[in-house]
Amino acid sequence: MRQHARRSIAPSLIAVTAAVPVATADVRDRASPDDRRPVVIEVRDRGFDWGDAAIGATGALGLVLTAGGVVALARTSRPRPSQRRRHA
């Protein structure tokens, strides 16, 4: 049964793989070299984005608190050899 599944899936994968470059071709790629013009992209500098900085700082604080909690739990869950009671 697995051999049959492989034989039916393989041609489908090959067809999809061959169709992907055709489907993603850009219209500008078909233009003649004389018709091509440089693309100008205008970027406006709006300064420092405090909202993005706050999101990053909050994420970093969350990671630090999570790591600290994991370390604290790992240290308190295992008794140290010196803290074990010796029974005679």
C-alpha positions in Angstrom: 0.0 0.0 0.0 2.8 2.4 0.8 4.5 1.8 -2.6 1.2 2.7 -4.3 0.9 5.9 -2.2 4.5 6.9 -3.1 3.9 6.2 -6.8 0.8 8.4 -6.8 2.3 11.2 -4.7 5.6 11.6 -6.6 4.1 12.8 -10.0 1.9 15.3 -8.1 4.9 16.7 -6.2 6.9 17.0 -9.5 4.0 18.8 -11.2 3.6 21.3 -8.3 7.4 21.9 -8.1 7.5 22.6 -11.8 4.5 25.0 -11.6 5.7 27.1 -8.7 8.3 29.2 -10.7 5.7 29.9 -13.5 3.1 31.0 -10.9 5.5 33.3 -9.1 6.9 34.9 -12.3 6.7 38.7 -12.2 5.2 40.6 -15.1 8.3 42.9 -15.2 10.5 39.8 -15.9 8.8 39.5 -19.3 9.4 43.1 -20.3 12.2 43.8 -22.8 15.4 45.3 -21.4 14.6 48.7 -23.0 11.3 49.0 -21.0 12.9 48.5 -17.6 13.3 51.5 -15.4 14.8 51.7 -12.0 12.3 51.4 -9.1 12.5 54.3 -6.7 11.4 53.6 -3.1 10.9 56.5 -0.8 11.6 55.9 2.9 10.6 58.4 5.5 12.5 58.5 8.7 10.1 58.9 11.6 12.7 58.7 14.3 12.8 56.2 17.2 9.7 54.2 17.7 9.0 54.0 21.4 6.2 51.5 20.9 8.4 48.9 19.3 11.0 49.5 22.0 8.4 48.9 24.7 7.3 45.7 23.1 10.9 44.4 22.8 11.7 45.4 26.4 8.6 43.7 27.7 9.5 40.5 25.8 13.0 40.6 27.2 11.7 41.1 30.7 9.3 38.2 30.3 12.2 35.9 29.1 14.4 37.0 32.1 11.5 36.3 34.6 10.8 33.0 33.0 14.4 31.9 33.1 14.7 33.1 36.7 11.6 31.1 37.7 13.0 28.0 36.0 16.3 28.3 37.8 14.6 29.0 41.1 12.4 25.9 40.8 15.3 23.7 39.7 17.4 24.8 42.7 14.6 24.3 45.3 13.3 21.0 44.0 16.5 19.1 44.6 17.8 18.9 48.1 21.5 19.4 48.5 23.6 16.5 49.8 24.6 18.7 52.9 20.9 19.3 53.7 19.9 15.6 53.7 19.3 14.1 57.1 21.5 11.2 58.0 19.8 8.3 59.6 21.9 6.2 61.9 
